[in-house]
Amino acid sequence: MGDSKFQQVVSIHTNSAGHSIAVIAASDVSYHCDNLKRDILTANSSLNSGELIIQGRDASWIKSTEFNPTANIRMTSIRYCFNTDNGAVFMQGTAPEHTFFRSESIFRNVVATMKIGE
């Protein structure tokens, strides 16, 4: 697990293959999953999203692919977002685009084990 310079980042886990999982809590009670989707859409042209239920709670998922010029690779991220009384909480799973299909089920299993407060 790495340390974050941003207090909103609750946890970060990475491996040497470029896969990472981060849990992020909004620092503003008015920031919700719709805000996250707009922010990602503004920054990316490749975006898919939808709604689902995880652990009996409404959640949003947002998948995007970006080019990382430093690493010269395209990375795909999926974010599972929950609205809480304290603002949005989301888990972001990221992997190289060409191996993302192998990681997506792992990311889904991780978010299914998360305990999200109201």
C-alpha positions in Angstrom: 0.0 0.0 0.0 1.3 3.4 -0.8 0.9 6.7 1.0 -1.0 9.5 -0.7 -0.4 13.2 -0.8 -4.2 13.7 -0.9 -6.3 13.1 2.2 -9.2 12.0 0.0 -7.3 8.8 -0.9 -8.2 6.2 1.7 -6.1 3.4 0.3 -3.8 2.5 -2.7 -2.6 -0.9 -3.7 -0.4 -1.5 -6.8 1.7 -4.1 -8.4 4.7 -4.0 -10.8 2.5 -4.9 -13.8 0.8 -1.5 -13.6 -2.4 -2.6 -11.9 -3.7 -0.5 -9.1 -6.7 -0.2 -6.8 -7.5 3.0 -5.0 -10.3 3.9 -2.6 -11.2 7.6 -2.6 -13.6 9.5 -0.5 -14.8 13.0 -1.6 -13.7 15.8 0.8 -16.9 17.7 0.0 -20.4 16.5 1.0 -21.9 18.0 -2.1 -19.6 16.0 -4.5 -21.6 13.0 -5.7 -21.2 10.3 -8.4 -22.7 12.5 -11.0 -19.9 15.1 -10.4 -17.3 12.3 -10.8 -18.9 11.2 -14.1 -18.9 14.8 -15.4 -15.2 15.3 -14.3 -14.1 12.1 -16.1 -16.2 12.9 -19.2 -14.6 16.3 -19.4 -11.1 14.8 -19.3 -11.7 11.8 -21.6 -13.2 11.0 -24.9 -13.5 7.2 -24.2 -16.2 6.7 -21.5 -18.8 4.0 -20.7 -21.0 4.1 -17.6 -24.0 2.5 -16.0 -25.8 1.8 -12.8 -25.8 -1.4 -10.7 -26.5 -2.6 -7.2 -23.6 -3.8 -5.0 -24.4 -5.2 -1.5 -27.9 -4.0 -1.8 -26.8 -0.4 -2.5 -27.2 1.7 -5.6 -23.9 2.3 -7.3 -22.6 3.8 -10.5 -19.8 2.4 -12.6 -17.6 4.5 -15.0 -15.0 3.1 -17.3 -12.5 5.2 -19.2 -9.3 4.7 -21.1 -6.5 7.3 -21.2 -3.1 7.5 -22.8 -0.2 7.8 -20.3 2.5 9.6 -22.2 5.2 8.9 -19.5 4.8 5.2 -19.8 3.7 5.3 -23.5 0.7 3.0 -22.8 -3.1 3.2 -22.7 -4.6 2.6 -19.3 -8.2 1.6 -18.6 -9.8 2.5 -15.3 -13.2 1.5 -13.8 -14.7 3.4 -10.9 -17.5 2.0 -8.8 -19.1 5.0 -7.0 -21.4 5.2 -4.0 -23.2 8.3 -2.8 -23.1 8.8 1.0 -24.1 11.5 3.4 -20.5 12.6 3.4 -20.2 12.8 -0.4 -19.1 10.2 -3.0 -16.9 7.3 -2.2 -15.4 5.3 -5.0 -13.1 2.4 -5.8 -10.9 2.8 -8.9 -9.2 -0.1 -10.5 -6.7 0.6 -13.2 -4.8 -1.7 -15.6 -3.0 -1.5 -18.9 -5.7 -1.5 -21.6 -4.5 -4.7 -23.2 -4.7 -6.7 -19.9 -7.7 -4.9 -18.4 -10.1 -7.7 -19.3 -8.3 -10.0 -16.9 -8.4 -7.5 -14.0 -12.0 -6.3 -14.4 -13.5 -9.2 -12.4 -10.9 -8.8 -9.7 -11.9 -5.1 -9.4 -15.6 -6.1 -9.2 -14.8 -8.6 -6.5 -12.9 -6.0 -4.5 -15.7 -3.5 -4.5 -18.2 -6.2 -3.5 -16.2 -6.6 -0.3 -16.1 -2.9 0.6 -18.0 -1.6 3.6 -19.4 1.8 2.7 -20.9 4.0 5.5 -23.8 6.2 5.0 
